Amino acid sequence: MSLDLDDSIDLARARVVRLAGRDFHVAPLSLRQILAIADHVPKLSGLTAENMSGERLAPLAEVLWHGLRRAHPRLTREEFFDLPVSLGELVAALPVVIEQAGGRKVDGPPPLPLPRAGEGGAASASTMSSGTRSSRSL
């Protein structure tokens, strides 16, 4: 498996996620990687334990694979998809990738089990914001 780190990446800005019992680095994403995940992120909104399916999990796996590729450029999609990754690890790694793409900063992974649809207080995975408030002039 091609888990070698890219020596040109500043690991001081990278975050570590644990997948398949191994530590992986998630470095700040390039514009190319942000564009690669942009269509997948909205599909993650409202993902709960009750509505998980291959159709719902595939975009999550794609986002995570692209998130790892900055620091692990030789990790192929096939290698990543063959890792014995748990659902808990997938869910815990997602906010880290979103943050490294310039989305909202997170303090830690969301709690498991995932919140049910319709329950308040859950942050949407599709919220990629800069963390600043916008104001509209009327």
N, C-alpha and C positions, 0 to 999 in steps of 0.2 A: 504494500500500500504506500502511496506517495504522500506521506505526512510531513515531509521536510518543510521547514519554514523558509520563506523568502528572506534572504539576508539583507535586502534593501529596505525592508519594512521596519519602521520605528516601533518596536514592541512596547515602548513606554506608553504609547497611546492605544495599544491593543487591550482587549478584555478577554479573559479566559472563560470558555464554556466547557462543560463536561458532556461528552456524547459517547455512547458505547463504552463507558468506563475509561475514556481517555480525555486528556486536556487538549483543547483546540484553541487557537488564538483567533479572535475576530478583530481585525484592524479596521480603522476608518475606511469606509467603502469609497471606491472611485466613482466618478460620474457614470462610467460604463456599467458598473455593478448596480448602482442605484436605478438606472434605466432598466436593467435586467429584472429587478424585483418589483418595479413600480406597478405592473399589471397584476402581480400575484398578491400584493399586500391587501387591496380591498376585499379579496375573496376570503380573508381571514377574519373579517368582522363577524362577531356573533358566534364564533366557533365555541361549542360547548361539548361536554362529555356526552350529552344526549344526541347531538347531531354530527358526531365525528363519522367520517366515511373516507374511503380512499379519495373520492372527489374533493373532499374538504381538506384532507391532509397533504395531498400532492403539492398544493401551492406553498404550504408551510415548509415542506422539505426543500422545495426549490429556493425559497428565500434563504433558508439556512445554508444550503450548499453555496449559493452565490456569496453569502456573508463570510464563509470560510475561505473562499478562493483568494482573497487579497493576501492573506498571510500564508496560505497553503496552496499556491498556484498549480501544483502538479496533482492535487487531489481531483480525480475524475468524478464525474456525476455517477458513473456506475459504481465506483468504489464507495462513495458516500451513501448511495442508496442500498448498498449491501451491508452497511454497518448495523450491528444489533442495537439500534437506538431505541430507548423507551419513549413512550408518549410524554412522560414527565420531563425527560431531558429535552425533547423537542420544544415543549411549551416553555420551559425555563430559558432556553437559548434565544427564543424569538425576540424578546424585548432588548436583548443585547445587540442583535443585528440591526433592529430598528434604530436604536440609539447611535450605532456606528454609521448608519446611513444619514445621520443628521436629524433624526426624529427626536421625540420627546425623551429626555433623560429619565431613566428608571433606576430605582434604588435596588431592586432585586427582582427575581422572577415572580410571576403571579402565583397565588396559592393554588394548590390542587385540592379537590377537583375543580375544574373550570366552573365559573358561575353559570347558572341557567339563563336561558334567553328570557329577557323581560325583567331580570333583577337589576336594580340600580347599582351604581358605584363601580361598575367594571369598565376599565379603559378599553377602548377599541384598538385592535392591532392595526387598523387602517389609519390611525391618526399619526401622520408623519408631519410634525410641526417643529418649528424652531424653538419652541418653548417660550416665545414672546407673545404677548397679547396684541391683537390687531385692533385698531380703532377705526371706525368708519365715520367720516365727516358727513353730516346731513345738511 
